[in-house]
Amino acid sequence: MACAQLRVVVLEVSPQPVALIYAACRQCYSAEFAGDIFARPSPPAAEKEQFIRRIVASGHESPLEHVKFTFAVEGVSRALTHQLVRHRIASYSQQSQRYVQETQFDYILPPSIAADPLLQQEFTRAMAEIRQSYNRLLARYKECGVGGEQATQDARFVLPQAAETKIVVTMNCRELIHFFQHRCCSRAQWEIRRLAGEMLRRCREILPCVFAGVEAKCAALGYCPEGEKFCCGRYPVKEQFFRRASSELPE
């Protein structure tokens, strides 16, 4: 049992993502068949990427749905995946605590706890005690002649939200932008914000024409939609933004 570390691996990206998005975009404005547009080598890739940048900037995002990314993620907590699966335009395959025994489960240590020796001592003690309780439950089930799935699926009820889990995530580019806009926000919970940052970094490396300018939602809006109570101060709140904009209009 140890403190787990985040790891994100891109398993797959839709083949020829630039050509695919370009063909889908052009189909909206062209009498040509997208199959012919996709197969044609011209214009050069750089020109296609520039066209896609303009389309993304304009807010025409539906063609982005045709390209998907699949990520393998480990070193995250059950607390994180409870948040992650709320993004519903996605596919998930998560390690099951029903079938995989957690006799030596790793855990996620929050930075605020790691920064304080007494908090960390209490946290690690609790993790060790839960592990011992879990193993005692499994041992008792075995004594009673109960094993396998039945024992594991009920013993898991004592496991903490901090328990490390692994998950495969597939999202299309449009949903990824939505995910990043919400989860890269400073108001997002620290662990899922860290995951979003790692995923965004990889998306920018692979498909910069789509993701180079993607940030938290306030960056796109020019104001903070969270309201005055939750605003981090990076941008003005919505009311201040529009009040300032209206005051600058010519009379």
C-alpha positions as CSV (number, residue, x, y, z in Angstrom):
1,M,0.0,0.0,0.0
2,A,1.5,3.3,-1.1
3,C,0.7,6.8,-2.3
4,A,-0.2,6.5,-6.0
5,Q,1.0,8.9,-8.7
6,L,-1.0,10.2,-11.7
7,R,-0.2,8.7,-15.1
8,V,-2.0,9.5,-18.3
9,V,-1.4,7.7,-21.6
10,V,-3.1,8.4,-24.9
11,L,-4.2,5.0,-26.2
12,E,-5.7,6.1,-29.5
13,V,-6.7,9.2,-31.6
14,S,-8.9,9.0,-34.6
15,P,-6.8,8.4,-37.7
16,Q,-6.0,11.5,-39.8
17,P,-7.8,13.9,-37.4
18,V,-6.9,17.1,-39.3
19,A,-8.1,15.7,-42.6
20,L,-11.3,14.3,-40.9
21,I,-12.2,17.6,-39.2
22,Y,-11.4,19.6,-42.4
23,A,-13.6,17.4,-44.5
24,A,-16.5,17.6,-42.0
25,C,-16.1,21.4,-41.9
26,R,-16.0,21.8,-45.6
27,Q,-19.0,19.6,-46.1
28,C,-21.1,22.2,-44.3
29,Y,-20.2,24.9,-46.8
30,S,-19.5,22.9,-50.0
31,A,-21.6,21.1,-52.7
32,E,-18.8,18.6,-52.9
33,F,-18.9,15.1,-51.3
34,A,-17.0,14.9,-48.0
35,G,-15.5,11.6,-49.1
36,D,-13.8,13.3,-52.0
37,I,-12.6,16.2,-49.9
38,F,-11.1,13.8,-47.3
39,A,-9.3,11.7,-50.0
40,R,-7.8,14.7,-51.8
41,P,-4.3,15.6,-50.6
42,S,-4.7,19.3,-51.2
43,P,-4.6,21.8,-49.6
44,P,-1.5,21.3,-47.6
45,A,-1.8,20.1,-44.0
46,A,-0.8,23.6,-42.7
47,E,-3.6,25.2,-44.6
48,K,-6.1,22.7,-43.3
49,E,-4.9,23.4,-39.7
50,Q,-5.3,27.1,-40.2
51,F,-8.8,26.6,-41.5
52,I,-9.6,24.5,-38.5
53,R,-8.3,27.2,-36.1
54,R,-10.6,29.7,-37.7
55,I,-13.6,27.4,-37.4
56,V,-12.8,26.7,-33.7
57,A,-12.4,30.4,-33.0
58,S,-15.8,31.1,-34.7
59,G,-17.6,28.7,-32.3
60,H,-18.5,26.2,-35.1
61,E,-17.7,23.1,-33.0
62,S,-19.9,20.3,-34.3
63,P,-17.3,19.0,-36.8
64,L,-14.9,18.4,-33.9
65,E,-17.2,15.6,-32.7
66,H,-16.0,13.3,-35.4
67,V,-12.5,13.0,-33.8
68,K,-12.0,11.2,-30.5
69,F,-9.2,10.7,-28.0
70,T,-8.9,7.6,-25.8
71,F,-6.9,7.9,-22.6
72,A,-5.7,5.4,-20.0
73,V,-5.6,6.9,-16.6
74,E,-4.1,5.6,-13.3
75,G,-3.1,7.0,-10.0
76,V,-6.5,8.8,-9.4
77,S,-9.0,8.4,-6.6
78,R,-12.5,7.1,-6.5
79,A,-13.4,10.7,-5.5
80,L,-12.1,11.9,-8.8
81,T,-13.9,9.4,-11.0
82,H,-17.2,10.2,-9.3
83,Q,-16.7,13.7,-10.7
84,L,-15.3,12.5,-14.0
85,V,-18.3,10.3,-15.0
86,R,-20.6,13.3,-14.7
87,H,-19.3,14.3,-18.1
88,R,-21.8,12.1,-19.9
89,I,-20.9,12.5,-23.6
90,A,-18.0,10.1,-23.1
91,S,-17.2,6.4,-22.6
92,Y,-15.7,4.9,-19.5
93,S,-14.2,1.5,-18.5
94,Q,-13.1,1.5,-14.9
95,Q,-11.3,-1.0,-12.8
96,S,-14.0,-2.8,-10.7
97,Q,-13.7,-3.2,-6.9
98,R,-16.2,-6.0,-7.3
99,Y,-13.8,-8.2,-9.3
100,V,-10.4,-6.8,-8.3
101,Q,-9.4,-7.4,-4.7
102,E,-7.9,-4.4,-2.9
103,T,-5.9,-6.2,-0.3
104,Q,-3.0,-3.8,-0.8
105,F,-4.8,-0.8,-2.3
106,D,-2.8,2.3,-3.1
107,Y,-4.3,5.7,-2.2
108,I,-4.3,9.3,-3.3
109,L,-2.8,11.8,-0.8
110,P,-4.2,15.3,-1.0
111,P,-1.5,18.0,-1.0
112,S,-3.0,19.8,1.9
113,I,-2.6,16.6,4.0
114,A,0.9,15.9,2.7
115,A,1.9,19.4,3.7
116,D,1.2,18.8,7.4
117,P,3.0,16.0,9.2
118,L,0.2,15.4,11.8
119,L,-2.5,15.3,9.1
120,Q,-0.4,12.9,7.0
121,Q,0.2,10.7,10.0
122,E,-3.5,10.5,10.7
123,F,-4.4,9.9,7.1
124,T,-1.9,7.1,6.5
125,R,-3.0,5.5,9.8
126,A,-6.6,5.5,8.6
127,M,-5.6,4.0,5.3
128,A,-3.7,1.2,7.1
129,E,-6.7,0.5,9.4
130,I,-9.1,0.3,6.5
131,R,-6.8,-2.1,4.6
132,Q,-6.7,-4.3,7.7
133,S,-10.4,-4.2,8.1
134,Y,-10.9,-5.1,4.5
135,N,-8.6,-8.0,4.7
136,R,-10.2,-9.3,7.9
137,L,-13.6,-9.2,6.2
138,L,-12.2,-11.3,3.3
139,A,-10.7,-13.7,5.7
140,R,-13.9,-14.1,7.6
141,Y,-15.8,-14.7,4.4
142,K,-13.3,-17.4,3.5
143,E,-13.8,-19.1,6.9
144,C,-17.6,-19.1,6.3
145,G,-17.0,-20.8,2.9
146,V,-17.9,-17.6,1.0
147,G,-15.3,-16.4,-1.6
148,G,-14.8,-14.9,-4.9
149,E,-17.2,-12.3,-6.3
150,Q,-19.7,-12.3,-3.4
151,A,-17.0,-11.7,-0.7
152,T,-15.2,-9.0,-2.8
153,Q,-18.3,-7.1,-3.8
154,D,-19.4,-6.7,-0.1
155,A,-16.0,-6.2,1.5
156,R,-15.5,-3.2,-0.8
157,F,-18.0,-1.2,1.1
158,V,-15.4,-0.3,3.7
159,L,-12.9,1.1,1.0
160,P,-12.2,4.8,1.1
161,Q,-12.8,7.4,-1.7
162,A,-9.0,7.9,-1.6
163,A,-8.5,4.4,-2.9
164,E,-6.5,4.5,-6.2
165,T,-8.4,3.4,-9.4
166,K,-7.7,3.0,-13.1
167,I,-10.0,4.1,-15.9
168,V,-10.1,4.3,-19.7
169,V,-11.8,7.5,-21.0
170,T,-12.9,8.3,-24.5
171,M,-14.2,11.7,-25.5
172,N,-14.6,13.5,-28.8
173,C,-12.8,16.8,-29.3
174,R,-15.9,19.0,-28.6
175,E,-16.6,17.3,-25.3
176,L,-12.9,17.5,-24.4
177,I,-13.0,21.3,-24.9
178,H,-16.1,21.4,-22.6
179,F,-14.3,19.2,-20.0
180,F,-11.2,21.4,-20.1
181,Q,-13.1,24.7,-19.9
182,H,-14.8,23.5,-16.7
183,R,-12.1,21.3,-15.0
184,C,-9.1,23.6,-15.7
185,C,-10.9,26.3,-13.8
186,S,-9.3,27.3,-10.5
187,R,-12.6,26.5,-8.8
188,A,-12.4,22.9,-9.9
189,Q,-11.4,20.3,-7.3
190,W,-7.6,20.0,-7.3
191,E,-7.3,16.4,-8.4
192,I,-9.5,16.6,-11.4
193,R,-8.0,19.9,-12.3
194,R,-4.6,18.2,-12.3
195,L,-5.9,15.4,-14.5
196,A,-7.5,17.9,-16.9
197,G,-4.2,19.7,-17.2
198,E,-2.4,16.5,-18.1
199,M,-5.0,15.5,-20.7
200,L,-5.0,19.0,-22.2
201,R,-1.2,19.0,-22.5
202,R,-1.3,15.8,-24.5
203,C,-4.2,17.0,-26.7
204,R,-2.2,20.2,-27.5
205,E,0.8,18.1,-28.5
206,I,-1.2,15.9,-30.9
207,L,-3.8,18.4,-32.3
208,P,-2.7,21.9,-31.6
209,C,-5.0,23.4,-34.2
210,V,-8.0,22.5,-32.0
211,F,-6.5,22.7,-28.5
212,A,-3.8,25.3,-28.5
213,G,-6.1,28.1,-27.3
214,V,-8.3,26.0,-24.9
215,E,-8.3,27.2,-21.3
216,A,-10.7,27.5,-18.4
217,K,-14.1,28.9,-19.5
218,C,-13.4,32.4,-18.2
219,A,-10.6,32.8,-20.8
220,A,-13.1,32.2,-23.6
221,L,-15.9,34.3,-22.1
222,G,-13.8,37.2,-20.8
223,Y,-15.5,37.1,-17.5
224,C,-16.0,34.7,-14.6
225,P,-19.3,32.9,-14.7
226,E,-19.0,31.6,-11.1
227,G,-20.3,34.8,-9.6
228,E,-18.7,37.2,-7.1
229,K,-18.7,34.6,-4.2
230,F,-16.5,32.1,-6.1
231,C,-14.5,34.3,-8.5
232,C,-10.8,33.8,-8.3
233,G,-10.1,37.3,-9.5
234,R,-8.5,36.4,-12.8
235,Y,-11.4,38.0,-14.7
236,P,-14.2,40.3,-13.6
237,V,-17.6,38.7,-12.8
238,K,-20.3,38.7,-15.4
239,E,-22.1,41.7,-14.0
240,Q,-19.0,43.8,-13.8
241,F,-17.9,42.8,-17.3
242,F,-21.2,43.8,-19.0
243,R,-21.5,47.0,-16.9
244,R,-18.0,48.0,-18.0
245,A,-18.8,47.1,-21.6
246,S,-22.0,49.1,-21.7
247,S,-20.3,52.1,-20.1
248,E,-17.7,52.1,-23.0
249,L,-20.4,52.1,-25.7
250,P,-20.6,55.4,-27.6
251,E,-23.6,57.6,-26.7
